[in-house]
Amino acid sequence: MKKIILPVLLSFGLLCAFKGVQAQTPYRTALGLGIDAGDGQTLFGPQIKHSFGGYNAGNAQLLFGDHITVLGADYSYNQRISGANGLSWYIGVGPQLSFIDHGKWDDDWFDDDDRWDEDNHVDVAIRPAVGLEFRIPSTPLAMHFDWKPWWNLSHSSHFEPGRFSLGFKFVLK
């Protein structure tokens, strides 16, 4: 239960602390490359972020790693930081599916039962995020950095706080 309460309270506290800052994402839609790193393996792949107007945005990513493919979607609340041209902060959360393929060839030398051992499964996770995004003024380029812990809800549920995301985007409009 403590693993649930801490991230929720931290997210709510940050949202309240930044409530007075001026509004929204510095673009409507951007495509790019996302990198998810920290405890465990590093994942990378394409992502898209779209502003729905005001403070609301959605982000989707398809990340790849060694024997894993991750499909995720996030909602984020975004606000510009007044006086910092192109810089904004965001807080969000979203579900994630991890398709894991640990299949291996079983060729033990002491038996005649050589076969392909299947250890494939899908993990379901929730990923809160809090971060900064910077759109380089007068260019169609943006980047972000966030803390994005991994809360796995299936297959030996656990909370992994040491995960971060870095992204580089091309702004479409």
N, C-alpha and C positions, 0 to 999 in steps of 0.2 A: 504494500500500500504506500510506503514511503517513496518508492520509486515513481509512483504516479503523481503524488502531491508536489514534490519538489519542482519538476519541470512545469507543471501547470501554474504554480505560484510564481515562479520566476518569469514565465511568459506574461502573466497578468500584470506583474509589477513593472516590467519593462514597458508594456503598453500604456499603463497609467502614467509612467514617468515622462514619456514622450508625447503625451496627448496634445500638448499645446503647440507642437511644431506644424509648419505649413504643409500643404497637401501633395499627394499623389506621385505616381511613377513618372519619370521624365520621357516616356515614350509610350506608344500604343502596343506594338508587337516587336519582339526580337527573337532571333534564332541564334543558337550558339553551341558551344561545347561545355559540358559540365564535368567536373572532376570531384569525386567524393573520396576523401582520404581520412586516415586516422587509425584507430585500433582496428586491426584486421587488414584485409587487402584494399588496394586502391581501385576504384571503379571509374570509368569514363564513358562518355557518349553524348549524343545530341540532346538538346533541350530547347524548349520554346516557352517564352513568357508573354502573356497577353494581359493588358490592363482592361478591365471591364468598366472603367470610369471611376472617378472619385478616388477612393483609397483602395479599391479592390482589384486584385490581380490573381491570375492562375498561372501555374508553372507546371509543365510536364516534362519528364525526362525518361530516356531509355539508356540505362547504364550497363556496361559490360565489364566482366572481370574473369578470373580463372574459374571456370565451371559454374559461373553464375551470370544471370541476366536479370536486371532489376527494372521494373516498370513503376514509375511513381507519378503522382499528381499532388500539387499543393495549392492551398488557398493562402494568400498573404494580404495583410493590411500594410499599406505602404504610405510613407510620408516623406516629403522633401525636407531637408534640413536648411532652414532659412540662413542666408548668408554664405552658404557653401554651394556654389554653382555646380549643378549636376549630381550632387551627393544626396542620397536618400537612405532611410533605414526602413526595415520591414520586420514583421513578425508573422509567423504562419504555422500551419500544420497540414499534414496530408497523409493519405494511406500509401502503402508501397507493397508490391508483390515481388518476391525474389524467387526466381525459378532456378533451382539448384540441381546440377547434374554431376554427381560424384561417381558415375559408373566407372568400373575398372575391370580389366581382364584378370581373372583369377587363374594363375598358372603355377600354383604351388607345386614344387618339385616332388612332394611326397604323396600326391594323389593323382588319379587319372580323371578327375572331375574338372577339367579346364572349362571355364564358362565366363560369360559376361555377368558380373554382379551389378545389379541396379540399386542405386541409392539416390533416386530422383524424388524431389518433393518441392512444394511451394510453401514459402514462409510469408506470413502476413505481418506487416509492421506499421507503426505510426511514427511519423517523423516530425517533431516540432522543429522550428527554425527561427533564428533571430540573426539578422545580419545587416550589412551595409552594401549599397549598390552605387556605382559611380558611372555616369554617362559622361564621356569625354566631350566637353563643349565643342560645338561646331563640327562634330564628326558623327558618323553613324555607329560608333563603338561604345560598348558598355561592359562593365565587369562587376562581379559581386563576390563577397566572401561572407560566409555565415557559419554559425555553430549549428549543427544539425544532428543531434543525438539520434540513435537508432533504438527504438523500443520494439523488440520482436514479440509478437503476441502468440506465436505458434512454435511447435518443435522446440521444447525447452525454453520457454519465455525468459527473456533477459533484457536488461537496459544497458546500452552501450553509450556512455556520455561523451567519449572521446572521438567524435566524428565531426568532420568539417567539410564544407563544400566550397568550391571555387569555380567560377564560370566566366567565360568570355563570350560576348554576344555581338551580333551584327543587328543593328536597329533597322527594321523594315519601314516603319512609319511611327 
